[in-house]
Amino acid sequence: MKINILTDNQAGIGFEAEHGLSYLIEIDEESILFDTGLSDMFLRNASKLEKDIQNDVKKVVLSHGHGDHGNGLFHLNNKILLTHPGAFIKRYRKKDHSPIGLAIDEEKLQQKFKITTSSKPVQITQNLWFLGEIPRKTDFESKRTDFFLSNGEEDFIMDDSALIATINNEIVVISGCAHSGICNICEHAKKVSGVSKIKAVIGGFHLKDAGEQTQKTSEYFSDNKIKLLFPAHCTQAPAKDYFRQHFQFPDVKTGMILEF
């Protein structure tokens, strides 16, 4: 499997960056686009990697309904789009009431894509799964939120999901933002795949500081003997610095290609 970093917060040499996430996953002789970032930057960076998203990608997976993961959908057409059914709701930031959901509504997306929604796991290829809705079982993740819904209720981003790939009886967890908790995602990944050994975890961990959640997440990674970590996107510097006390990992940058 190859994971091409098309959009992330840090730019590789010769590539662009934005606050967003988009990965092109090559597995089982298929190319799957996981998220599309905030703009058409994923297409520009893909072109620099000599990847033809428009013609070679038939399936797109949206991790959750936030603009920095899905607004790039505006620049695609005629593909299968897989996501959680809650990804299209209107949602806002608490701090300034600004919208944080998708800039393109579900009706318009239906004109551009064949949409499949599922809260349950979906097998995409022989060795790649969409996890559906993530059970929230840890006592330290997803306990507060910075967002609210149009009806005034708190928004815990229940549509937040992830992908897993099975490789040689190990799993690679690929997260968009991990609003549901990266440890919750890993545990659900083990249940869905029936594989207990996690080889690698890549993507947004939604950790901002070196507080309790980051510390317990680090303990979880250590307890599960996860050797390959690639914290990216919404994993902020204080959390990364804490992880570096216990793990070695590279900074994820656009243009990188990870092979497993």
N, C-alpha and C positions, 0 to 999 in steps of 0.2 A: 504494500500500500504506500502511496505517496500523498502527502498533504502539502499543497501549494498555498502559501500565505499570500492572498491577494489584497486583503485589507486588514490592517491592524493599527494600533496607535503609534508604533515606531516604524520609521522608514528605513529600509535597507538601501544600500548605495545604488543610485539610479532609479529608485522606486519612490512612489508617493505614499503618504500616510494620512489618516484621519481618525477621529474617534469613532471607530466602527469595527466590524469584523466580517470577513468573508474568506472562506477556505474552499479550494477546489480539491476534492478527494478523488483519487484514482485508485479504484479497487475492483477486482473481479471483471476486468476489461470494460469497466464503465467509468464515466466521469460524473460525479455528483457535486453540485454546488451547494455548500452549506452557508447560508446567509449571504447577503449582498452588500452589506455596509450601508453607508449614509448617502452615497452618490453613485456616479458611474465610475468611480476610481477603480473598482474591482475589475472592470473591463480594460481600463488602461494598463493596469499592472499585469493583468493576464496576457495582454498583447506582448508586453516586454518579455514574458516567459514563453512566448510563442504558443499560447493556449487560446483556442478559438471557442469562447464560451457560447456565442450565439449559435454556432453550428454543431458543436460536439457535445454539448450538455443537453440532456433531455429531462433531467429531474433536478428540482431545486427543493431544498429543505430549509424552512424558516424556523429558527430555534425558539423565537417568541416575538410578540408584536410590538417591538420598540423600533423607532426610526433608524437608529444607528446599526440595526441588523437587517432591516427590511426595506428601507426607502429606495435602495438600488433596484428593487423589483420593477420600478417604473421604466427601466431601461431594457427589459427583457420581454419576450413574447413567445407564445406557442410552446410552453413547456408544462410539465406536470409540477405542481406546487404542493408539497406535503407540509402540514403544520398542525398544531393543536387548534381545536375549534374556537378557543378563546382569544386567538391572536389578533382578531380584527376589531376588538372593542375600543372605545374611546377612553383614553387615560391621560393623566396629567401629573405634573410635579407638584408636590405640596408647597415647596418654597416660593414659587412664583405663579403657580397655576398654568404654566405653559404646557402645551401638548407634548407628549412624549411617544404617542402611538405612531402607527404607520401614517404617512402623509397621503397614501393612496387607499381609498376605501375598498371594502370587500366587493361591492358591485363592479367597480372598474377592474379589479383584479380578476374577477370571473370572466371578463371580456378578453383578458390577456393570457390566462392560464387555465389548465384543467386542474381544479383545486380538489385535493383530498385532505380531509381533516380527520384526526383521530386522537383521542385521549388515551388510547391503548398503544402498546408497542406495534410497530410495523416493520416487517423485513423488507429492506430496499433492494439489496443484492444478496448473494449467498452468504456473505460475511459482514454485512453492514446493516445495522438496525437503527430505527428511530425509536426513542424510548417512550414517547407519549408523555402523559402527566406523571410527574415525579412524586411518589409518596414522601411526605416530610416527617421523618421519624427522629432525627437527631434533636437534642435538647438545646443546641447552640446555633442553629441555622434558621434563616427565614423567620425571625421573631419580630422584626420591625420592617417598615417599608417607608420609602420617601415618596410614594405615589398614591393617587386616589382615582376612583372611577367617576364617570359623569353623574352617577346617582349619589355621590358623596361618600360612598363606602371606601375603605382602604383597599388598595390594590396590591395584593401579594404576588402578582404575576403568576397565576396558577397555570398559565400556558407555557411557562418556561420548561424547555426540554433539552435534549442532547442526542448525540449519536454515539454508538459503540461499534467498533470493528473487532472481530475475532481473528487472531493471527497465531497459529501454532499453539492452540489451547491457552492463549492469553488474550486479554482484552485491552484495547486502546479506547479511552474515553475522550470524546471530543465535545467540549462545552461551548455554548455561545456566550452566556453571561452568568449562569449558575445562580440566578435569583432563588432557585429552589434549594440551593446548598450543594456545593460540589461533593460533599461526602454523601448526602442523600442520593445524588446522581450516581455516584460510584456503587453504592449499595444496590440501587435499582438495576444498574447495569449487570451486576453479578447475578441477580435474580433472573433477569430477562434472558441472559446468555447461558446461564447454567455453568459459567466459568468463574472460578473464585480468584484467579490470579490476574491482577491488574498490571500490565506492562508499562503503560504510560497514561498520563492525563495532560491534555492540552486545551487551551482556550481561556475564556474569562472565568475567574473564580469569584468575582464580586466581593473582593476583600480590600478594605481601604487602609487599615492600620494593623498594628501588631498586637491587637487586643485578644480577648478570650477566643473569639471565633477563629482567628488566624492560628492561634496557638493549638487549639483543639484539632483544627484541620491538619496542621503539621504532624500532630501526634497520630492522627488517622493514617496519613500517608506513610509514616514510619512503621506503624503497627501492621500495615498491609504490604510492607516491603516494596513500595512503588519506587522504582529506581529512576524513571524518566519523567521529569516534570517540565512543562512548558507553560508557565503562567503568563497570560497575555491580556490584552484589551483592558478590561475593568479591574484587573489586579494591580493595585496602586503600589508605588515605590516602597512605603513602609512595610507592607505585607511581603513584598518580594525580598526586602532586606532581611526580614525575619526568616523566611524560608531558606535563604542563603546560609544561615547559620547551621542548617541541617542537611541541605541538598545542594548539589551542583547542577546548574542549568543555564542555558544560553538565553539572552534576551530575544524574544520572538519579534521579528521584523518582517515587513513586507518584502516579498521576493524570495524568502527562504523556502526551501523544499525539504520536508521531513520525510524520511523513509523508514518504514517498519517492516 
